[in-house]
Amino acid sequence: MILLLAGLALWSGAHLLKRLAPDAHTNLGARSKSIIAIAIFWSVVLMVIGYRTWDSFDLFIVPTGLRHLNNLMVLIAIYLMSPAAKRGVLLNGVRHPMLIGFKLWALAHLMVNPDPASIVLFGGLLAWAVVEVIVINRADRGWSPRPRGKLAMDAMFFVASVILMGVIGTIHSYLGPTPFGG
């Protein structure tokens, strides 16, 4: 549990550093991107090790139908995290499509993983994404939508999202439970 919590803290701190501690971020200078990237890498390593080594148990039984809803939510999350917001029409007026997608991904995983380790991991990541949106909105109040892209780009990114969902699902099946049933 300690490693998982340390990973979540490092993930949150690395992502929030620029806005919550701008002087510290500025003092890092040109090294800031590489230092933050390394911190994020190690946060993922800590979260994975902490999650995989937590001797966990299910707190409730997940209804079978939630797996389908989970997969739909993850597909939408993948699309939201794609470049569609910059190049398409559908997400043109959405301020934080990547963070909305991340929150949707975390919520989807919370629905189908009833064990304490998953609740801490995905709940912690969901909490970070909520805080991140609040911090960004307070720091940058002058946001305006990007110029509209093309609907064809939305279609292209949706097809790419479906393919990526298949790839991620296949890898997920090798590493843990299969998201597609069976």
Backbone as JSON Lines, residues from 0, in Angstrom:
{"i":0,"aa":"M","n":[0.82,-1.19,0.0],"ca":[0.0,0.0,0.0],"c":[0.86,1.26,0.0]}
{"i":1,"aa":"I","n":[1.97,1.22,0.7],"ca":[2.84,2.39,0.8],"c":[3.39,2.76,-0.57]}
{"i":2,"aa":"L","n":[3.8,1.76,-1.35],"ca":[4.35,2.05,-2.68],"c":[3.27,2.66,-3.58]}
{"i":3,"aa":"L","n":[2.06,2.14,-3.5],"ca":[0.96,2.68,-4.31],"c":[0.68,4.12,-3.93]}
{"i":4,"aa":"L","n":[0.62,4.41,-2.66],"ca":[0.38,5.78,-2.2],"c":[1.54,6.7,-2.58]}
{"i":5,"aa":"A","n":[2.77,6.19,-2.47],"ca":[3.93,7.0,-2.87],"c":[3.89,7.3,-4.36]}
{"i":6,"aa":"G","n":[3.5,6.31,-5.16],"ca":[3.37,6.52,-6.59],"c":[2.32,7.56,-6.93]}
{"i":7,"aa":"L","n":[1.18,7.49,-6.26],"ca":[0.12,8.48,-6.47],"c":[0.58,9.88,-6.07]}
{"i":8,"aa":"A","n":[1.29,9.97,-4.96],"ca":[1.79,11.28,-4.51],"c":[2.81,11.84,-5.49]}
{"i":9,"aa":"L","n":[3.71,10.99,-5.98],"ca":[4.72,11.43,-6.94],"c":[4.06,11.85,-8.26]}
{"i":10,"aa":"W","n":[3.09,11.07,-8.73],"ca":[2.34,11.4,-9.96],"c":[1.68,12.77,-9.82]}
{"i":11,"aa":"S","n":[0.96,12.95,-8.72],"ca":[0.25,14.21,-8.49],"c":[1.21,15.38,-8.37]}
{"i":12,"aa":"G","n":[2.26,15.2,-7.58],"ca":[3.23,16.27,-7.4],"c":[3.93,16.67,-8.69]}
{"i":13,"aa":"A","n":[4.31,15.68,-9.48],"ca":[4.98,15.98,-10.75],"c":[4.06,16.73,-11.7]}
{"i":14,"aa":"H","n":[2.81,16.33,-11.76],"ca":[1.87,16.98,-12.66],"c":[1.44,18.37,-12.18]}
{"i":15,"aa":"L","n":[1.38,18.57,-10.88],"ca":[0.9,19.83,-10.33],"c":[2.02,20.84,-10.04]}
{"i":16,"aa":"L","n":[3.26,20.41,-10.13],"ca":[4.4,21.26,-9.76],"c":[4.38,22.62,-10.46]}
{"i":17,"aa":"K","n":[4.16,22.62,-11.76],"ca":[4.24,23.86,-12.55],"c":[3.27,24.92,-12.04]}
{"i":18,"aa":"R","n":[2.09,24.51,-11.64],"ca":[1.07,25.49,-11.24],"c":[1.02,25.75,-9.74]}
{"i":19,"aa":"L","n":[1.36,24.74,-8.94],"ca":[1.3,24.93,-7.49],"c":[2.61,25.47,-6.91]}
{"i":20,"aa":"A","n":[3.7,25.21,-7.6],"ca":[5.01,25.72,-7.14],"c":[5.77,26.29,-8.34]}
{"i":21,"aa":"P","n":[5.25,27.38,-8.91],"ca":[5.87,27.92,-10.13],"c":[7.33,28.34,-9.95]}
{"i":22,"aa":"D","n":[7.7,28.82,-8.75],"ca":[9.09,29.21,-8.53],"c":[10.02,27.99,-8.57]}
{"i":23,"aa":"A","n":[9.61,26.92,-7.94],"ca":[10.41,25.69,-7.97],"c":[10.52,25.17,-9.4]}
{"i":24,"aa":"H","n":[9.42,25.24,-10.12],"ca":[9.43,24.8,-11.52],"c":[10.38,25.67,-12.36]}
{"i":25,"aa":"T","n":[10.31,26.97,-12.15],"ca":[11.19,27.9,-12.89],"c":[12.65,27.67,-12.53]}
{"i":26,"aa":"N","n":[12.93,27.39,-11.26],"ca":[14.31,27.14,-10.83],"c":[14.91,25.9,-11.48]}
{"i":27,"aa":"L","n":[14.07,24.97,-11.89],"ca":[14.58,23.77,-12.58],"c":[15.05,24.11,-13.99]}
{"i":28,"aa":"G","n":[14.54,25.21,-14.53],"ca":[14.98,25.67,-15.85],"c":[14.69,24.66,-16.95]}
{"i":29,"aa":"A","n":[15.65,24.52,-17.85],"ca":[15.5,23.65,-19.02],"c":[15.39,22.18,-18.61]}
{"i":30,"aa":"R","n":[15.85,21.86,-17.41],"ca":[15.8,20.47,-16.94],"c":[14.41,20.06,-16.47]}
{"i":31,"aa":"S","n":[13.48,21.01,-16.35],"ca":[12.18,20.7,-15.75],"c":[11.43,19.6,-16.48]}
{"i":32,"aa":"K","n":[11.42,19.63,-17.81],"ca":[10.67,18.6,-18.55],"c":[11.24,17.21,-18.31]}
{"i":33,"aa":"S","n":[12.56,17.09,-18.34],"ca":[13.15,15.76,-18.15],"c":[12.99,15.29,-16.7]}
{"i":34,"aa":"I","n":[13.12,16.18,-15.75],"ca":[12.95,15.79,-14.35],"c":[11.51,15.36,-14.08]}
{"i":35,"aa":"I","n":[10.56,16.11,-14.62],"ca":[9.15,15.75,-14.44],"c":[8.83,14.44,-15.15]}
{"i":36,"aa":"A","n":[9.38,14.24,-16.34],"ca":[9.16,12.98,-17.06],"c":[9.71,11.79,-16.27]}
{"i":37,"aa":"I","n":[10.88,11.95,-15.7],"ca":[11.47,10.88,-14.89],"c":[10.61,10.62,-13.64]}
{"i":38,"aa":"A","n":[10.14,11.69,-13.01],"ca":[9.28,11.53,-11.83],"c":[7.99,10.8,-12.2]}
{"i":39,"aa":"I","n":[7.4,11.15,-13.33],"ca":[6.17,10.48,-13.76],"c":[6.44,9.01,-14.07]}
{"i":40,"aa":"F","n":[7.56,8.72,-14.74],"ca":[7.92,7.33,-15.02],"c":[8.01,6.54,-13.71]}
{"i":41,"aa":"W","n":[8.74,7.08,-12.72],"ca":[8.9,6.35,-11.46],"c":[7.6,6.29,-10.67]}
{"i":42,"aa":"S","n":[6.73,7.28,-10.85],"ca":[5.43,7.21,-10.17],"c":[4.62,6.04,-10.71]}
{"i":43,"aa":"V","n":[4.68,5.83,-12.03],"ca":[3.96,4.7,-12.64],"c":[4.56,3.38,-12.15]}
{"i":44,"aa":"V","n":[5.87,3.31,-12.1],"ca":[6.53,2.09,-11.6],"c":[6.07,1.8,-10.16]}
{"i":45,"aa":"L","n":[6.08,2.82,-9.32],"ca":[5.64,2.63,-7.93],"c":[4.18,2.22,-7.84]}
{"i":46,"aa":"M","n":[3.33,2.85,-8.66],"ca":[1.91,2.49,-8.64],"c":[1.69,1.05,-9.09]}
{"i":47,"aa":"V","n":[2.38,0.63,-10.15],"ca":[2.22,-0.74,-10.65],"c":[2.7,-1.74,-9.61]}
{"i":48,"aa":"I","n":[3.89,-1.53,-9.06],"ca":[4.41,-2.46,-8.05],"c":[3.51,-2.46,-6.82]}
{"i":49,"aa":"G","n":[3.12,-1.28,-6.37],"ca":[2.25,-1.19,-5.19],"c":[0.91,-1.87,-5.41]}
{"i":50,"aa":"Y","n":[0.34,-1.7,-6.6],"ca":[-0.94,-2.31,-6.92],"c":[-0.82,-3.83,-7.02]}
{"i":51,"aa":"R","n":[0.22,-4.29,-7.72],"ca":[0.38,-5.74,-7.96],"c":[0.76,-6.49,-6.68]}
{"i":52,"aa":"T","n":[1.38,-5.82,-5.72],"ca":[1.82,-6.52,-4.51],"c":[0.84,-6.37,-3.35]}
{"i":53,"aa":"W","n":[-0.19,-5.57,-3.52],"ca":[-1.19,-5.41,-2.46],"c":[-2.05,-6.66,-2.42]}
{"i":54,"aa":"D","n":[-2.05,-7.34,-1.29],"ca":[-2.88,-8.53,-1.11],"c":[-4.31,-8.06,-0.89]}
{"i":55,"aa":"S","n":[-5.07,-8.03,-1.96],"ca":[-6.37,-7.39,-1.94],"c":[-7.5,-8.42,-2.07]}
{"i":56,"aa":"F","n":[-8.71,-7.98,-1.89],"ca":[-9.89,-8.84,-1.94],"c":[-11.06,-8.0,-2.44]}
{"i":57,"aa":"D","n":[-12.08,-8.63,-2.97],"ca":[-13.25,-7.91,-3.48],"c":[-14.17,-7.51,-2.33]}
{"i":58,"aa":"L","n":[-14.63,-6.28,-2.38],"ca":[-15.54,-5.76,-1.37],"c":[-17.0,-5.99,-1.73]}
{"i":59,"aa":"F","n":[-17.27,-6.19,-3.03],"ca":[-18.63,-6.43,-3.5],"c":[-18.56,-7.15,-4.84]}
{"i":60,"aa":"I","n":[-19.69,-7.67,-5.28],"ca":[-19.76,-8.38,-6.56],"c":[-20.16,-7.39,-7.65]}
{"i":61,"aa":"V","n":[-19.42,-7.4,-8.73],"ca":[-19.68,-6.49,-9.84],"c":[-20.68,-7.14,-10.79]}
{"i":62,"aa":"P","n":[-21.79,-6.46,-11.08],"ca":[-22.73,-7.01,-12.06],"c":[-22.05,-7.17,-13.43]}
{"i":63,"aa":"T","n":[-22.34,-8.26,-14.1],"ca":[-21.69,-8.59,-15.38],"c":[-21.85,-7.49,-16.41]}
{"i":64,"aa":"G","n":[-23.0,-6.86,-16.46],"ca":[-23.26,-5.83,-17.46],"c":[-22.37,-4.6,-17.34]}
{"i":65,"aa":"L","n":[-21.8,-4.39,-16.15],"ca":[-20.93,-3.22,-15.99],"c":[-19.66,-3.31,-16.83]}
{"i":66,"aa":"R","n":[-19.25,-4.54,-17.17],"ca":[-18.07,-4.69,-18.02],"c":[-18.29,-4.02,-19.37]}
{"i":67,"aa":"H","n":[-19.5,-4.16,-19.91],"ca":[-19.81,-3.54,-21.2],"c":[-19.8,-2.01,-21.09]}
{"i":68,"aa":"L","n":[-20.39,-1.51,-20.03],"ca":[-20.38,-0.06,-19.79],"c":[-18.95,0.43,-19.59]}
{"i":69,"aa":"N","n":[-18.16,-0.34,-18.86],"ca":[-16.75,-0.01,-18.65],"c":[-16.03,0.12,-19.99]}
{"i":70,"aa":"N","n":[-16.23,-0.86,-20.87],"ca":[-15.55,-0.83,-22.17],"c":[-15.98,0.36,-23.0]}
{"i":71,"aa":"L","n":[-17.26,0.7,-22.96],"ca":[-17.73,1.87,-23.69],"c":[-17.11,3.14,-23.12]}
{"i":72,"aa":"M","n":[-17.06,3.24,-21.81],"ca":[-16.46,4.42,-21.17],"c":[-14.97,4.53,-21.5]}
{"i":73,"aa":"V","n":[-14.26,3.41,-21.51],"ca":[-12.84,3.44,-21.85],"c":[-12.65,3.84,-23.31]}
{"i":74,"aa":"L","n":[-13.49,3.34,-24.21],"ca":[-13.41,3.74,-25.61],"c":[-13.61,5.24,-25.76]}
{"i":75,"aa":"I","n":[-14.6,5.79,-25.09],"ca":[-14.84,7.24,-25.13],"c":[-13.65,7.98,-24.52]}
{"i":76,"aa":"A","n":[-13.1,7.44,-23.44],"ca":[-11.93,8.05,-22.81],"c":[-10.74,8.08,-23.76]}
{"i":77,"aa":"I","n":[-10.51,7.01,-24.48],"ca":[-9.41,6.97,-25.44],"c":[-9.62,8.03,-26.51]}
{"i":78,"aa":"Y","n":[-10.85,8.15,-26.99],"ca":[-11.15,9.18,-28.0],"c":[-10.91,10.58,-27.44]}
{"i":79,"aa":"L","n":[-11.35,10.81,-26.21],"ca":[-11.15,12.12,-25.58],"c":[-9.66,12.44,-25.43]}
{"i":80,"aa":"M","n":[-8.84,11.42,-25.23],"ca":[-7.4,11.63,-25.05],"c":[-6.65,11.71,-26.37]}
{"i":81,"aa":"S","n":[-7.35,11.55,-27.47],"ca":[-6.72,11.63,-28.8],"c":[-6.56,13.08,-29.22]}
{"i":82,"aa":"P","n":[-5.88,13.34,-30.33],"ca":[-5.75,14.71,-30.83],"c":[-7.03,15.27,-31.45]}
{"i":83,"aa":"A","n":[-8.15,14.58,-31.32],"ca":[-9.41,15.03,-31.93],"c":[-9.8,16.43,-31.48]}
{"i":84,"aa":"A","n":[-9.49,16.78,-30.24],"ca":[-9.87,18.11,-29.74],"c":[-9.16,19.22,-30.51]}
{"i":85,"aa":"K","n":[-7.96,18.94,-30.98],"ca":[-7.18,19.96,-31.71],"c":[-7.51,19.99,-33.19]}
{"i":86,"aa":"R","n":[-7.92,18.86,-33.74],"ca":[-8.07,18.78,-35.19],"c":[-9.48,18.51,-35.68]}
{"i":87,"aa":"G","n":[-10.39,18.2,-34.76],"ca":[-11.74,17.84,-35.16],"c":[-12.76,18.91,-34.82]}
{"i":88,"aa":"V","n":[-14.02,18.51,-34.9],"ca":[-15.14,19.4,-34.65],"c":[-15.82,19.07,-33.32]}
{"i":89,"aa":"L","n":[-15.99,17.8,-33.03],"ca":[-16.82,17.36,-31.9],"c":[-16.31,17.84,-30.53]}
{"i":90,"aa":"L","n":[-15.01,17.88,-30.36],"ca":[-14.45,18.28,-29.07],"c":[-13.91,19.7,-29.08]}
{"i":91,"aa":"N","n":[-14.24,20.45,-30.1],"ca":[-13.7,21.79,-30.28],"c":[-13.9,22.69,-29.07]}
{"i":92,"aa":"G","n":[-15.06,22.69,-28.48],"ca":[-15.36,23.58,-27.37],"c":[-15.13,22.98,-26.0]}
{"i":93,"aa":"V","n":[-14.46,21.84,-25.93],"ca":[-14.21,21.17,-24.65],"c":[-12.85,21.63,-24.13]}
{"i":94,"aa":"R","n":[-12.84,22.13,-22.92],"ca":[-11.61,22.72,-22.39],"c":[-10.54,21.69,-22.01]}
{"i":95,"aa":"H","n":[-10.92,20.64,-21.36],"ca":[-9.94,19.66,-20.87],"c":[-10.28,18.26,-21.36]}
{"i":96,"aa":"P","n":[-10.27,18.01,-22.66],"ca":[-10.69,16.69,-23.15],"c":[-9.81,15.55,-22.62]}
{"i":97,"aa":"M","n":[-8.51,15.78,-22.51],"ca":[-7.64,14.71,-22.04],"c":[-7.92,14.37,-20.58]}
{"i":98,"aa":"L","n":[-8.09,15.39,-19.76],"ca":[-8.38,15.14,-18.35],"c":[-9.78,14.59,-18.14]}
{"i":99,"aa":"I","n":[-10.73,15.0,-18.97],"ca":[-12.08,14.41,-18.9],"c":[-11.99,12.93,-19.27]}
{"i":100,"aa":"G","n":[-11.22,12.62,-20.32],"ca":[-11.02,11.23,-20.7],"c":[-10.35,10.43,-19.6]}
{"i":101,"aa":"F","n":[-9.36,11.04,-18.94],"ca":[-8.66,10.37,-17.85],"c":[-9.62,10.09,-16.7]}
{"i":102,"aa":"K","n":[-10.47,11.07,-16.37],"ca":[-11.46,10.88,-15.3],"c":[-12.45,9.78,-15.67]}
{"i":103,"aa":"L","n":[-12.87,9.76,-16.92],"ca":[-13.8,8.72,-17.37],"c":[-13.15,7.35,-17.3]}
{"i":104,"aa":"W","n":[-11.88,7.26,-17.69],"ca":[-11.12,6.0,-17.61],"c":[-11.03,5.53,-16.16]}
{"i":105,"aa":"A","n":[-10.69,6.43,-15.25],"ca":[-10.57,6.06,-13.83],"c":[-11.92,5.62,-13.26]}
{"i":106,"aa":"L","n":[-12.98,6.36,-13.58],"ca":[-14.31,6.0,-13.11],"c":[-14.75,4.64,-13.65]}
{"i":107,"aa":"A","n":[-14.46,4.38,-14.92],"ca":[-14.8,3.09,-15.52],"c":[-14.1,1.95,-14.77]}
{"i":108,"aa":"H","n":[-12.84,2.16,-14.42],"ca":[-12.1,1.12,-13.71],"c":[-12.59,0.96,-12.27]}
{"i":109,"aa":"L","n":[-13.03,2.05,-11.66],"ca":[-13.6,1.94,-10.31],"c":[-14.87,1.1,-10.31]}
{"i":110,"aa":"M","n":[-15.65,1.19,-11.38],"ca":[-16.92,0.44,-11.46],"c":[-16.72,-1.06,-11.49]}
{"i":111,"aa":"V","n":[-15.63,-1.53,-12.08],"ca":[-15.48,-2.97,-12.29],"c":[-14.36,-3.6,-11.45]}
{"i":112,"aa":"N","n":[-13.74,-2.83,-10.61],"ca":[-12.67,-3.35,-9.75],"c":[-13.03,-3.06,-8.3]}
{"i":113,"aa":"P","n":[-13.69,-4.02,-7.63],"ca":[-14.21,-3.77,-6.29],"c":[-13.23,-4.04,-5.14]}
{"i":114,"aa":"D","n":[-11.94,-4.07,-5.44],"ca":[-10.98,-4.37,-4.38],"c":[-10.34,-3.08,-3.86]}
{"i":115,"aa":"P","n":[-9.86,-3.08,-2.61],"ca":[-9.27,-1.88,-2.02],"c":[-8.1,-1.3,-2.82]}
{"i":116,"aa":"A","n":[-7.25,-2.15,-3.38],"ca":[-6.11,-1.65,-4.15],"c":[-6.58,-0.84,-5.36]}
{"i":117,"aa":"S","n":[-7.6,-1.34,-6.04],"ca":[-8.14,-0.63,-7.2],"c":[-8.83,0.65,-6.79]}
{"i":118,"aa":"I","n":[-9.54,0.61,-5.68],"ca":[-10.23,1.8,-5.21],"c":[-9.22,2.9,-4.87]}
{"i":119,"aa":"V","n":[-8.12,2.52,-4.24],"ca":[-7.08,3.51,-3.93],"c":[-6.41,4.01,-5.21]}
{"i":120,"aa":"L","n":[-6.04,3.09,-6.12],"ca":[-5.36,3.48,-7.34],"c":[-6.24,4.35,-8.23]}
{"i":121,"aa":"F","n":[-7.37,3.83,-8.65],"ca":[-8.21,4.56,-9.59],"c":[-8.93,5.74,-8.93]}
{"i":122,"aa":"G","n":[-9.29,5.59,-7.65],"ca":[-9.86,6.72,-6.93],"c":[-8.85,7.84,-6.75]}
{"i":123,"aa":"G","n":[-7.61,7.47,-6.46],"ca":[-6.55,8.47,-6.32],"c":[-6.26,9.19,-7.62]}
{"i":124,"aa":"L","n":[-6.23,8.44,-8.72],"ca":[-6.01,9.07,-10.02],"c":[-7.19,9.94,-10.44]}
{"i":125,"aa":"L","n":[-8.4,9.51,-10.1],"ca":[-9.58,10.33,-10.37],"c":[-9.52,11.63,-9.56]}
{"i":126,"aa":"A","n":[-9.16,11.52,-8.31],"ca":[-9.04,12.71,-7.46],"c":[-7.97,13.67,-8.02]}
{"i":127,"aa":"W","n":[-6.83,13.11,-8.45],"ca":[-5.79,13.96,-9.05],"c":[-6.33,14.7,-10.27]}
{"i":128,"aa":"A","n":[-7.06,14.01,-11.15],"ca":[-7.57,14.64,-12.37],"c":[-8.56,15.76,-12.04]}
{"i":129,"aa":"V","n":[-9.39,15.56,-11.03],"ca":[-10.33,16.6,-10.61],"c":[-9.55,17.83,-10.11]}
{"i":130,"aa":"V","n":[-8.57,17.59,-9.25],"ca":[-7.75,18.69,-8.72],"c":[-7.0,19.39,-9.85]}
{"i":131,"aa":"E","n":[-6.47,18.62,-10.78],"ca":[-5.72,19.19,-11.91],"c":[-6.59,20.17,-12.71]}
{"i":132,"aa":"V","n":[-7.83,19.8,-12.98],"ca":[-8.73,20.68,-13.72],"c":[-8.98,21.97,-12.94]}
{"i":133,"aa":"I","n":[-9.22,21.84,-11.64],"ca":[-9.46,23.01,-10.81],"c":[-8.25,23.93,-10.81]}
{"i":134,"aa":"V","n":[-7.07,23.36,-10.64],"ca":[-5.84,24.16,-10.59],"c":[-5.59,24.85,-11.93]}
{"i":135,"aa":"I","n":[-5.77,24.14,-13.03],"ca":[-5.57,24.74,-14.36],"c":[-6.58,25.87,-14.58]}
{"i":136,"aa":"N","n":[-7.83,25.64,-14.24],"ca":[-8.86,26.66,-14.44],"c":[-8.58,27.92,-13.63]}
{"i":137,"aa":"R","n":[-8.08,27.76,-12.42],"ca":[-7.75,28.93,-11.59],"c":[-6.54,29.66,-12.13]}
{"i":138,"aa":"A","n":[-5.58,28.92,-12.68],"ca":[-4.35,29.55,-13.18],"c":[-4.55,30.21,-14.54]}
{"i":139,"aa":"D","n":[-5.46,29.68,-15.34],"ca":[-5.63,30.18,-16.7],"c":[-7.11,30.42,-16.97]}
{"i":140,"aa":"R","n":[-7.58,31.59,-16.61],"ca":[-9.0,31.91,-16.76],"c":[-9.34,32.4,-18.17]}
{"i":141,"aa":"G","n":[-8.35,32.69,-18.98],"ca":[-8.59,33.26,-20.31],"c":[-8.66,32.25,-21.43]}
{"i":142,"aa":"W","n":[-9.19,31.08,-21.17],"ca":[-9.25,30.03,-22.19],"c":[-10.32,30.33,-23.23]}
{"i":143,"aa":"S","n":[-10.02,29.98,-24.46],"ca":[-11.04,30.06,-25.52],"c":[-10.85,28.84,-26.44]}
{"i":144,"aa":"P","n":[-11.94,28.4,-27.08],"ca":[-11.85,27.2,-27.93],"c":[-10.89,27.4,-29.1]}
{"i":145,"aa":"R","n":[-10.33,26.3,-29.54],"ca":[-9.45,26.31,-30.71],"c":[-10.29,26.5,-31.97]}
{"i":146,"aa":"P","n":[-9.63,26.85,-33.06],"ca":[-10.37,26.9,-34.33],"c":[-10.91,25.5,-34.66]}
{"i":147,"aa":"R","n":[-12.09,25.49,-35.25],"ca":[-12.72,24.2,-35.6],"c":[-11.9,23.47,-36.64]}
{"i":148,"aa":"G","n":[-11.84,22.17,-36.45],"ca":[-11.16,21.31,-37.41],"c":[-12.15,20.75,-38.4]}
{"i":149,"aa":"K","n":[-11.89,19.52,-38.81],"ca":[-12.75,18.86,-39.8],"c":[-13.4,17.62,-39.19]}
{"i":150,"aa":"L","n":[-14.64,17.38,-39.58],"ca":[-15.37,16.21,-39.09],"c":[-14.67,14.92,-39.52]}
{"i":151,"aa":"A","n":[-14.02,14.94,-40.66],"ca":[-13.28,13.76,-41.11],"c":[-12.18,13.38,-40.12]}
{"i":152,"aa":"M","n":[-11.61,14.37,-39.46],"ca":[-10.57,14.08,-38.46],"c":[-11.2,13.4,-37.25]}
{"i":153,"aa":"D","n":[-12.4,13.81,-36.87],"ca":[-13.1,13.14,-35.77],"c":[-13.32,11.67,-36.1]}
{"i":154,"aa":"A","n":[-13.77,11.41,-37.32],"ca":[-14.0,10.03,-37.75],"c":[-12.7,9.22,-37.73]}
{"i":155,"aa":"M","n":[-11.63,9.84,-38.22],"ca":[-10.34,9.15,-38.24],"c":[-9.87,8.82,-36.82]}
{"i":156,"aa":"F","n":[-10.0,9.78,-35.91],"ca":[-9.56,9.53,-34.53],"c":[-10.47,8.54,-33.82]}
{"i":157,"aa":"F","n":[-11.75,8.48,-34.19],"ca":[-12.63,7.48,-33.6],"c":[-12.21,6.08,-34.04]}
{"i":158,"aa":"V","n":[-11.94,5.91,-35.34],"ca":[-11.48,4.61,-35.85],"c":[-10.16,4.23,-35.17]}
{"i":159,"aa":"A","n":[-9.27,5.2,-35.05],"ca":[-7.99,4.94,-34.37],"c":[-8.22,4.56,-32.91]}
{"i":160,"aa":"S","n":[-9.21,5.17,-32.27],"ca":[-9.53,4.85,-30.87],"c":[-10.04,3.42,-30.73]}
{"i":161,"aa":"V","n":[-10.86,2.98,-31.67],"ca":[-11.36,1.61,-31.64],"c":[-10.21,0.62,-31.8]}
{"i":162,"aa":"I","n":[-9.3,0.91,-32.73],"ca":[-8.14,0.04,-32.93],"c":[-7.26,0.04,-31.7]}
{"i":163,"aa":"L","n":[-7.01,1.21,-31.14],"ca":[-6.18,1.32,-29.94],"c":[-6.83,0.59,-28.76]}
{"i":164,"aa":"M","n":[-8.14,0.67,-28.66],"ca":[-8.88,-0.05,-27.61],"c":[-8.62,-1.55,-27.75]}
{"i":165,"aa":"G","n":[-8.64,-2.06,-28.97],"ca":[-8.36,-3.48,-29.19],"c":[-6.94,-3.85,-28.78]}
{"i":166,"aa":"V","n":[-5.99,-3.0,-29.13],"ca":[-4.59,-3.26,-28.77],"c":[-4.41,-3.21,-27.26]}
{"i":167,"aa":"I","n":[-4.94,-2.16,-26.64],"ca":[-4.82,-2.02,-25.18],"c":[-5.52,-3.19,-24.49]}
{"i":168,"aa":"G","n":[-6.71,-3.56,-24.97],"ca":[-7.45,-4.68,-24.37],"c":[-6.68,-5.99,-24.47]}
{"i":169,"aa":"T","n":[-6.02,-6.2,-25.61],"ca":[-5.23,-7.42,-25.79],"c":[-4.06,-7.45,-24.82]}
{"i":170,"aa":"I","n":[-3.35,-6.34,-24.71],"ca":[-2.23,-6.26,-23.76],"c":[-2.74,-6.42,-22.34]}
{"i":171,"aa":"H","n":[-3.86,-5.78,-22.03],"ca":[-4.48,-5.88,-20.7],"c":[-4.79,-7.34,-20.37]}
{"i":172,"aa":"S","n":[-5.25,-8.1,-21.36],"ca":[-5.58,-9.52,-21.15],"c":[-4.36,-10.34,-20.77]}
{"i":173,"aa":"Y","n":[-3.2,-9.97,-21.31],"ca":[-1.97,-10.7,-20.98],"c":[-1.46,-10.32,-19.59]}
{"i":174,"aa":"L","n":[-1.71,-9.08,-19.17],"ca":[-1.19,-8.61,-17.89],"c":[-2.13,-8.83,-16.71]}
{"i":175,"aa":"G","n":[-3.41,-9.0,-16.99],"ca":[-4.38,-9.14,-15.92],"c":[-5.68,-9.66,-16.48]}
{"i":176,"aa":"P","n":[-6.79,-9.23,-15.9],"ca":[-8.08,-9.72,-16.39],"c":[-8.4,-9.18,-17.79]}
{"i":177,"aa":"T","n":[-9.07,-10.01,-18.57],"ca":[-9.44,-9.59,-19.9],"c":[-10.62,-8.63,-19.83]}
{"i":178,"aa":"P","n":[-10.52,-7.49,-20.5],"ca":[-11.64,-6.54,-20.46],"c":[-12.79,-6.92,-21.4]}
{"i":179,"aa":"F","n":[-12.56,-7.91,-22.27],"ca":[-13.56,-8.24,-23.29],"c":[-14.34,-9.5,-22.95]}
{"i":180,"aa":"G","n":[-14.19,-10.02,-21.75],"ca":[-14.93,-11.22,-21.37],"c":[-14.22,-12.49,-21.83]}
{"i":181,"aa":"G","n":[-14.76,-13.6,-21.43],"ca":[-14.2,-14.88,-21.86],"c":[-13.31,-15.54,-20.87]}
